[in-house]
Amino acid sequence: MSEALPALYSFRRCPYAMRARLALDVSETAVEHREILLRDKPQAMLDVSPKGTVPVLVLPDGTVLEESLDVMHWALARHDPERWLAPPAPDMAALIEGCDGPFKHHLDRYKYAARHDGADPEAHRDAALDYLQALDVRLRESPQLFGTAMSMADAAIFPFVRQFANTDRDWFDALDLPGLQGWLAGHLESARFARIMTKYPLWVSSP
């Protein structure tokens, strides 16, 4: 009898789900991939995670991980062959918190201004640049955020920089951020990113 796999509820284009899939990929963790639509969430997912966001990882013992960073830490604690957890934890946590906090706040109001009453998309776009410029300073000195090797911080952050860049690609490409732009391009062109962006059919629960 085959061992039950963790079930991953995911949405291909969600940056939170991307970062979770990246950690599952590098940790060589096999999962049952359950692709969903955020506008039509399956009841099975809502039953285990009522907040209705992805990713959600349901372990064989029934444990539910419903935050992307929790999925990443779980996967990397299980197996971390490329030493994504090697940089000092407080330093990585601070960089990721800057992404998930102020940068994400401005990103949402830049990309989805219509969803936020009174949001000035250009003002939020410019405010988000503070974080990106700080990343660029680091990335002019080294190819990854913590040196030469990719870390959890790189995987956790670049999906959100991708989302920012794609909002107005011509404008982003014209910025004087060579370190950041080269770093982003490298991740987007990687074999790992291609793997985690595989298209899956929508998951349908068994009757």
N, C-alpha and C positions, 0 to 999 in steps of 0.2 A: 504494500500500500504506500503510495507516494505521500511525502510530507506536505501538509497544507502550507501554502505560501501566504505571506502578508498580502492584503488587498489594498491597492492604492487607488483612491478616487482622485482623478486629475483632470485638468483642462489644459489643453496643449499650449495655449498662448498666455496663460497666467504666469507672471514672473515668480510668484511664490511657489507654484507647482514646479516650475523649471528648476529652481534651486534645490528642491527636494529630489527631483529626478536626477540631477547632477550628482548629488551625494549617494543616491542609491546606485548609480552607475559606477562611480569610482570604487565603492565598497563591494561591488560585485554581488549585490543583493538582488536576488530574483523576487519579483512580485507578480501578483495578478493585476494587470493594469485595467482599470475601469474608467474609461474616458466618458466624461459627462458634459452636458451643456449647463452653464450657470443659470440660464434662464428657464431651465426645465430640470431641476435637480431631482434625482431619483429618491424615492421615499426611503430606500435602504440606507442611503448615505445620511439623510436627515435623521433617521432613527438612531444612528450611532454618533452623529455630530450635528445637533440641531442648529448650530450657528450657520451652517450651509455654505462654508467657504472651502476652497481647496488649497493645499492638499489635505487629504485625510488618509492616514495609514492605519489599517486595522490588523493587528498582529494575530497570529493563530490562537493565542491564549485569551483573546478578547480585548486586550489593551488597545486603546484608541489614541493615536497621536494626531492632533488636529491643528498644530502650528508647524509651519515650514521649518523653522530652526530646530524644533524638537525632532522632526523627522531626520534632519541632517545630522544632529548630534547622535541620535540612535544608530543611524547607519554607520557613521564613522567610528563610533565606539565599538561597533561590531567588527569592523575591518577597515583599516585606514592604510592601504598599501602605498599611497603616494604622500602620506604624512600631511594631510590637509590640516590636521590639528596641531602641527608642530609650532607655529608662531605663538607667542604668549597670548593666553586666552583673554586677559583684560584688553590688550591692544586690539585684537580682532573684534571683540565684543563692542568696543567703542566705535570702531569704523562701521560695523554693521548697524549699530544703533543710529548712527548718523544717517544712514541710508533709509532705515525703516521709520525714522522719526521725521526730522525736518525735510529731508530730500523728498520722501514719499508724499508728505503734505503738499509741497509745492508741485510735484509731478502731477498729482491728481487734479489740482486746480489749473494746471497748464493743459493737460491732455483732455480733461473732462470738465472744462469750465462751465458748461451748461448745467451740470449737475450740482453746482455750488453757487448759490445766490450771491451775486455781487463780485464774483471772482474775476480778476483781471488776468487773463492768461499770460500776457507778456510780462506782467510784473512778477508772477509766480515763476515763469520760465527764467527770468533774470535772477530771482532769488535762489533758485535751484543751482545756478551756476557756481555759487560759493562752494558748495560741496564738491562739484565736479572739478573745480580748479584745484582744490586741495588734493583730490585724487591724482590729478595730472602732475602736480609737483612730485608726488611719490613715484609716479610711473615714468617720469623723465629720468629717474635715478636707477630704476630696476624694471624688468619686464612684467613683474607681478607685484601685487600690493605689499607683499612681505619678502621681497627678494626675487630670486630667479625661479622659484618653484611656485606653482599654483597652490593656493590654500583655500580653506573654507570661506574666507572673506571674499576672495575673487569670485567664487561660485555663487555666493549669497548676493553679491552686489551687481554683477554685470547684467543679469536679466532686467534689472530696473534701469540701468543706464541704456540698455538696448531700447526699452520702451520710451524713454525720454528722447533718444536720438531719432527714433522712427516717427515721432510726432511731427517733426519738420526736418527731414533728413538733409536737405540742402543747407538750411540754416546751421544745423549741427556740424556738418562737414566743413563749413567755412570758419568755424571757431579756431582760435589758436590754442588747441589742446592736443598737441601731437602725441604725448605720452598716453593720454586717455583714449584717443581715437585708435592708435595702434593696438593697444591692449584689448579694446572692445572688438576690433576687427579680428584679432587673433583668436579670441574665444568663439566668435560667431562662425569662423571658418574651420573650427576644429572638428575632428571626427567625433569627439564626445558630444558636442552640441548637436551634430547631425543625428546621432543615435537617440538623444533624449527628445528630439523633435519629430520622431517617427509618428506618422499619422495612424491612429487606431480608430476602428469603427466605434460608434457610440455603444456603451455598455447597456445591456438590458438584463434586468434581474430575472432569474429563473422563476417560473410560475409556482 
